[in-house]
Amino acid sequence: MRVLAALNNSDSAPGVFLMVAALAALIVANSPLGEGYHALLEIHAAGLSVEEWINDAVMALFFLTVGLEVKREFAVGQLNRWSLRVLPGLAAAGGVVVPALIYVALNAHSAEGLHGWAIPTATDIAFALGVLALAGPRVPLSLKVLLTAIAVIDDLIAVVIIAFFYTAHIEMLYLGLAAVITLTLVALNRLGVVKLTPYLLLGVVLWWLVLKSGVHATLAGVVLALTIPLQGNKVSRQVRPLETLEHGLAPWVGFLVIPLFGFANAGVSLAGLNVEILTQPVLMGVALALFFGKQLGIFATIRLCALTGIAPRPEGANWWQVYALAVLCGIGFTMSLFVNLLAFDHPELQQYARLGVFIGSLLSGVLGWGLLRFFSRRSAVEH
């Protein structure tokens, strides 16, 4: 645990772990071990396959940390005032709308293909912050703050999209019982209960009920997070339950949950890859929307905010560095792959979307890193 906590203090370490896991999955899937890799993911236990346990259960911990981070940032962090929310909020919105429009334009002829419109709308905070850290110490702190804020709001938008657009058949009985558990969690918060044990035990019950309801089970993690108390009570004023839980989960999520998800979902076979496949609409839609849509939507929004006086350019950063930040937001690995699982039932379409996520994220990461390195060094020399 101490080793994980120490690694977690590095901005680049979680992203590097995710990169290694994704690369390992890609290598294994295209090796003689590929058949065994896919067979392992299909093994069933307690009614779910290994892949489903990872995507529906283990990933609930990721969504729990997302919920905790969103609540903390909006309550006491860098999004605790409307003046601080305006720029990242508008930038995140631009980074969702423009990629979605590009994807829809390329898949307008296919009703099934259109289901993937939300795949290229998310930014992978671990990957993006990892690349930002690898760009060197000369990158202005304001860019890291802005990137984190955009990614947090991005995740919040992704959660809303999943809840409203990727929920199929609803079992009202289980959903009603889940609502009862949620109200119980809210009551514990209102009564000043600060011990995490009752919240976590009820959270497990909530996860199971949400799983059975037809709403994606990982959303139970977000609901649970929003009920965790931020501050202690009159007796235990020094206790900070949300902070305690977030810090406790962070290393496990960063170095186990997300890499495990990456390894289970990044195993794309490259056999038969050719120009014809690269022009497939779903693949092109995801790749181009991530690479071009994200940078265009985010940079244009930030530029427009500065021109109209809504919000200034990030302090200490030049416009090339801001553009590089927008490019980095095209790294959409974790949440994009997750939405892909919900958007498509057809394995072939999932495969195309995965390749699109890889291509778009790789191009965004390499170009964003290169621009940040070059223009941060140049800015340092000029000053």
Secondary structure as UniProt FT lines:
FT   HELIX           2..8
FT   HELIX           13..29
FT   TURN            32..33
FT   HELIX           34..42
FT   STRAND          44..45
FT   TURN            46..47
FT   STRAND          48..49
FT   HELIX           50..52
FT   HELIX           53..58
FT   HELIX           59..75
FT   TURN            78..79
FT   HELIX           82..107
FT   TURN            108..109
FT   HELIX           111..114
FT   TURN            115..118
FT   HELIX           119..121
FT   HELIX           125..134
FT   TURN            137..138
FT   HELIX           141..165
FT   HELIX           172..190
FT   TURN            191..192
FT   HELIX           196..213
FT   TURN            217..218
FT   HELIX           219..227
FT   TURN            237..238
FT   HELIX           241..252
FT   HELIX           253..257
FT   HELIX           258..265
FT   TURN            271..272
FT   HELIX           275..278
FT   HELIX           281..288
FT   HELIX           289..293
FT   HELIX           294..308
FT   TURN            315..316
FT   HELIX           319..328
FT   TURN            329..330
FT   HELIX           333..343
FT   HELIX           347..382
//
